């Protein structure tokens, strides 16, 4: 039975790692939005494709812009950090 627990903890650790990677993708995309990058750059297009569904999901439920600043990335990062804490408390 302990082997099953270790497998579940390993899969959970991989999932937490993927969430951390996505948090960094959101941070990079948010920072790039301040410098107005070339929209035809493949990296910029990738970041937009990966982050825009999450932004749209948050914007569907609440207003995220305040005085020209979009707080959707911050809301998503906080929610993902809460998810990480919950998953770590369940797994370990």
C-alpha positions, 0 to 999 in steps of 0.5 A: 500500500505504501508504494501506491501512496508514493506513486500518488505523491510523485504524481502530485509533485509533478502536478505541483511542479507544472503549476509552478512552471505555469505561474512563471509563464504568467509572470513572464507574460505579464512583464512582457505586456509592459514593454509592448513586444512584437506580436509576431514573435513566436515566444510572445504568441506562445505566451498569449495562447497559454495565458489568455484562456486563464485570463478569460476565465477570471474575467468572466467572473469578476472585473479585473481592470482598475485604472488601466492595470489588469489584475487577472495575472495576480488573481490567477497567481494567488489562486494557483499558490492557494492550490499548491498549498492545498495539494501539498497539505493533502499529499504530505 
